[in-house]
Amino acid sequence: MTKKIGDEWAWRPTVAGGLVFLPGDELVAVDADTGSTVWTLSPNGRRGFNNPTVIDGLLCTSDHDDGVWAVDVKSGKRTWLCDELDVEGPETFLRAGTALYGATGSLYGGIVALDVKTGKLRWTYRDSKAVGEPWQVTTFGNRLLVTHGPEIHALPAV
């Protein structure tokens, strides 16, 4: 199966449950076998979607207005939208317990912690370094390991 998905070379689709999720002006779920569109989600006046991640049946993505969306994988219905961030929208996500952590790709970005059920912002972590590398986050036991350029920080996972 081959499907034209647009001219944006920086898109990184993700795959889960037989669906391919495509970011862009809208978020689109495509059947991996047939290429047919299963559902489409409009950003409702916001400026399109960044690269999605699927975690435990929940699709997580940010938009170009720095909001974070949680979307039901099967229906394409928005579960919640957090638009109270004080950093750029995260580009990668992971879940630990009841928290969803997002790492931004910007120079002055950071890490955000959101409640996975409600999307409520718990906290933001950032440094003052103008490093031309994205933030990364992973878990190790009950700790978050956060990197930004040449530095690594250990934070408590809450």
C-alpha positions in Angstrom: 0.0 0.0 0.0 1.3 3.5 -0.9 -0.5 6.7 0.1 0.5 10.3 -0.5 0.5 12.1 2.8 1.6 15.5 1.8 4.7 17.5 1.1 5.8 18.1 4.7 9.1 16.2 5.0 9.4 16.5 8.8 6.3 14.5 9.7 6.8 11.4 11.8 3.7 9.2 11.7 3.1 6.6 14.3 1.4 3.2 14.1 -0.8 1.4 16.6 -3.7 -1.1 16.4 -3.6 -1.4 12.6 -3.8 2.4 12.1 -1.3 4.9 10.9 -1.6 8.3 12.5 -0.6 11.3 10.4 0.0 14.8 11.8 -0.5 18.0 9.8 -3.3 20.5 9.3 -5.6 17.8 10.6 -4.8 14.6 12.5 -5.7 11.6 10.3 -6.0 7.9 11.1 -5.4 5.6 8.1 -6.0 1.9 7.9 -2.5 0.4 7.6 -3.8 -2.4 5.2 -6.1 -0.5 2.9 -4.9 3.1 3.1 -8.5 4.3 3.7 -9.1 7.1 6.1 -10.7 5.9 9.3 -11.1 9.2 11.0 -10.0 12.8 10.9 -9.7 15.3 13.7 -9.8 19.0 13.1 -7.7 21.3 15.4 -10.8 23.5 15.8 -9.2 26.8 14.9 -5.7 25.9 16.2 -2.8 25.6 13.8 -2.4 21.9 13.1 -0.7 18.9 14.8 2.8 17.8 15.5 4.1 14.2 15.6 1.8 11.8 17.5 2.6 9.1 20.1 0.3 6.3 21.2 0.5 5.2 24.8 -1.9 2.6 26.2 -4.6 3.3 23.6 -4.3 7.1 24.0 -2.9 9.2 21.2 -0.9 12.1 22.5 0.2 15.0 20.3 0.8 18.7 20.5 -0.4 21.4 18.2 1.4 24.4 16.7 -0.2 26.7 19.3 1.6 24.7 22.1 -1.4 22.8 23.3 -1.2 19.1 24.2 -4.1 16.8 23.0 -5.1 13.3 24.2 -7.2 11.5 21.6 -9.0 8.2 21.7 -7.2 6.0 19.1 -10.3 4.1 17.9 -12.8 7.0 17.6 -10.6 10.0 17.0 -12.5 11.9 19.7 -10.6 14.4 21.8 -10.3 13.2 25.4 -8.7 16.5 26.7 -6.7 19.5 25.6 -4.2 21.3 27.8 -3.4 24.7 26.5 -1.9 26.2 29.7 1.7 25.3 28.9 4.4 28.0 29.3 6.8 26.1 26.9 6.5 25.0 23.3 4.3 21.9 22.7 6.1 18.6 23.4 7.3 16.5 20.6 7.8 13.2 22.5 5.7 11.7 25.3 5.9 8.9 27.9 3.7 7.8 30.7 4.7 6.8 34.2 1.8 6.0 36.6 -0.8 8.7 36.5 1.5 11.3 34.8 2.1 12.0 31.1 5.5 13.5 30.5 6.3 15.5 27.4 9.7 16.7 26.1 9.9 19.7 23.8 12.3 20.1 20.9 13.0 23.8 21.3 16.1 25.6 22.5 14.4 27.0 25.5 11.8 24.3 25.9 11.6 21.8 28.7 9.7 18.9 30.2 6.0 19.1 31.2 4.1 16.8 33.5 0.4 16.4 32.9 -2.3 14.4 34.6 -2.9 11.5 32.1 -6.7 11.4 32.8 -7.5 15.2 32.8 -4.6 16.9 31.0 -4.1 19.3 33.9 -0.6 20.7 34.0 1.3 19.5 37.1 4.7 21.1 36.5 7.2 22.3 34.0 11.0 21.8 34.2 13.5 23.7 32.1 17.0 25.1 32.3 18.4 28.4 30.9 20.7 26.7 28.3 20.4 27.7 24.7 21.5 24.3 23.5 20.5 23.4 19.9 19.4 19.9 20.9 15.9 18.7 21.8 14.9 17.7 25.3 14.7 14.0 26.0 13.0 12.2 28.8 12.9 8.6 30.0 12.2 6.7 33.3 14.5 4.8 35.5 12.8 3.3 38.5 11.0 6.1 40.3 13.0 8.7 38.5 12.8 10.7 35.3 16.1 11.1 33.5 16.0 14.3 31.5 18.7 15.4 29.0 19.2 18.7 27.3 22.4 18.9 25.4 25.4 17.5 27.4 23.6 17.6 30.7 21.4 14.9 32.4 19.0 15.7 35.3 17.3 13.1 37.6 13.9 14.2 38.7 11.3 12.4 40.8 8.5 10.8 38.8 5.2 11.8 40.3 
